Amino acid sequence: MKRIILTGGGTAGHVTPNIALLPSLQKEGYEVMYIGSYDGIEKKLIEGMGIPYYGISSGKLRRYFDIKNLTDPFRVIKGYKEASSLIKELKPDIIFSKGGFVSVPVVIAAKRRKIPCIIHESDITPGLANKISIPFANKVCVNFPETLEHIPKEKVVLSGTPIRKELFAGNRIKGLDFCGFSLNKPVILVMGGSTGAKTVNERIRDSLTDLLKDFQIIHLCGKGKTDPAYNNIEGYVQFEYINKELSDLLAATDIVVSRAGANAICELLALRKPNILIPLSLGASRGDQILNARSFEKQGFSYVLKEEDLTPSSLIEAVKTVYNNKEEYISNMNKSKQTDSTATIVSLIKDLSL
């Protein structure tokens, strides 16, 4: 039996594509293990799948000054030593990395141990963690054609993102029943990412009175970001995070308001969900979500609303525009050639682990 170590973490976007690969890898006979941080979101998600999980020390590599910059390099060094020991012990045939800072020591250790490694980069431009890891990888899978110019030609593969199969199996009625909603009003799903989005959360709540006249709202707020003041409002439900029931909630949804993380928007494209994207601003990110959103807007898949322009009135206008033109957005998405990349990536894994 071939062995594969999956790695990646920090946000759900660094974990869900790995989860999407699991059924195909197991079908091909791979024994799957996972290396992540001691207590990141990946630990809960992966252990819930019954996959052996190994935690290592993880430090964040920042482009800005922070007092933690003085201590985190030592955490990274410790993580490298732990990853190297685990790879020696577990003896994988190959490693697949979805990125995030916890993956860096794993990828570097794999190179030292002469274990082939594949990286997946979701965004148009590689993040810092993957930039560091790319020289140590055998292949780099990417989502967007625009990314090809940023990766060495001999390594890059235009694959797309693995999509979790269960997302296509949702039941609209189950989703509505789970939320206590009726069939009489369309549904908006608001997703701020696994860590939540403070500004998006606030503007949604500021707009509730007007939005609830015509819509029902499912609000995924992020950990610790639900507000008891908004409990028991008819047509509005809030959750920190949804896992098992997400496919049903998506099936019940007519339009989505979302951050512009690459994995999330690729899932919306695959599901043909008209959407409003509110990318993280340049002040809060390296601008990757802005580039992702622009690409989807240019292709007619999404309506983009800048966070700095986000007000109750601009949000309500965006919702009405997308809902009234939802068939046009769906038609544009139906023309997309971007498909589930699972078969492509699994084929690469098989070739490199021979």
Summary of the structure (lengths in Angstrom):
residues: 354
radius of gyration: 20.3
end to end distance: 11.4
largest distance: 60.2
contacts: 1229
relative contact order: 0.12
helix: 47%
strand: 16%
